[in-house]
Amino acid sequence: MLGVHLNALVGASPDPSAADPLAGLTDAERARVAELGETWPGRSGYAAIQSTRPSTLGYAMTDSPVGLLAWHLEWFVDYDPDTTRQTPVDPDAYLADVASFWFTRTAGSAMRLYREIAPTAFRETRPPSGVPTAVLNLLGDHAVRPFVERSHRVVRWTEHDRGGHFAALQAPDLLLDDVRAFAATLSGAIGT
């Protein structure tokens, strides 16, 4: 593997066993941790359900187009620019996104990811893989570089004050530019 590009990175959190879990963080990084701590409890219901009962919810999402629309819309409304300052998702893009789950009948299998990562998400730090990693942190993302660096060899870290959690829908230009810039740094590794 030559490199990994990540966005909407979740899972890297303070080490609860550390005397001062926020030691060494900048004021901006501390603010990011505090914001997530304040907002996550009120926004994490979807993660609790998808990590504990994905099949049950999957049947409901596969059986009801209105249910699927509502489940996805809650996510997009939850990231409403009036409350999070994130870039709004175009209604046609939202409908195309939901249609991709409906017509392929993959809502249930898509949520299984939460069940698979539930035992370790937000708690476990793995040793760095050594693979060069780029992180794109858009407005509303909460990745904190020192926490991410415990598990990844970060060689590129980019932050923007627009976009949002859904990078491909909210800021495709920023995502594409960042992937291309990162890939250009790896081109020597593949002989081009």
MOZISUL-V111063 format. One record per helix or strand of 2 or more residues. SS is the DSSP state (H for helix, E for strand). FROM is the first residue (numbers start at 1). TO is the last residue. If there is no record, write none. Layout:
ss: <SS	SS>
from: <FROM	FROM>
to: <TO	TO>
This chain:
ss: <E	H	H	H	H	H	H	H	E	H	E	H	H>
from: <4	27	45	54	65	81	91	107	132	145	153	167	172>
to: <7	43	52	63	78	84	104	117	137	148	159	170	190>
